[in-house]
């Protein structure tokens, strides 16, 4: 019986460990956002990603592409030694999430 439960428990630990390691943004900044006025049309994901990249670059982040992921902004950022790394930022505040 224990032989059959051990692999299942090990797998459960791996799942929870990887989920805890992933960054999560709760969107607290965006929840309190109030808009007034009107807009024509809808913003596409591409529009939002371009807007997020513009704000990150204004803050000195050398992002090559960005997307929303797990409630965060996932940015692929050039590193000084060459190559890229993933970095995560809070939408709205653009603070880095570790």
N, C-alpha and C positions, 0 to 999 in steps of 0.2 A: 504494500500500500504506500509506504513512504517513498519507495523507488519511483512510483508514478506521480507523486505530488511534487517532488523536488524539481523536476524540469519545469513544471508549470509555475512554481514559485519563482524560480530563477528568471523565467521569461517575463513574469510580472514585474520583477525588480528592474529588469532592463528597460521595460516600457516606461515605468514611472521615473527612472533616473534620467532617461533622455528627454522626457517631457519637462522635467524640472530644469534641465540645462538650457532649454530653448527660451529665448527672450519673449516676454509677453507685455504688450502695451494695452492698458485698459481703456484708453481713449478718454480719460477723465477731463483732459483739456478740451476736447472737441464736444463732449456732452453738454457743457454749459454754453455752447456757442449759440448766439441768437442772430438771425439774419433778418434784415428788413429790405424792402424793395422787391424787385422782380428780376427774373433772368429769362433769357430766351434760349431754349434748347437745354440739353443736358451735357454735363461734363463726362467725357469718356475716361476710362482707366488711363489711356495714353495722356490725356490732358492733365490728369491729377499727377501722374508720374513726372511729367515735364515740370509742373509747378513745384513738386517736392524737390526735384533735382536742382532747379533754379535756387530755391531757398538754401539747400545744403551747400551749393557752390558759393553763395554769398557769405556763408559762415566758414569758408575755407576748406570744405570737404571736397576732395578731388574725386567725385563720383563719376563713374562711366555709365551706369544705369541704376535705376531704382524701381521698386515695386512695393505694394502693400503686402505684408505677410504676417499673419498671426496678430493682427492689430497694430503692428509696427511698420515703419518704413525700412525695408531691407535695401541697403545700398552696397554696390560693388565699388570699392574704393581703391585707387592706385596707391601702392606703397612705395617708399623711396628706393628700396632695393630692387624693384621691378616686380611685376605681377600685380595681382589684386587680392583683396580680402573682403569678406562680408562684414559689414557693420550695421547695427540696428539703431534706429532713432525713433523718438516719440513723435507721433503726428501732432502738428500744431505748434509744439515748442521746439522741435528739432534738436532736443537734447539726446545725447547718445545713451543707449540702453546697453548695459553690460550683462 
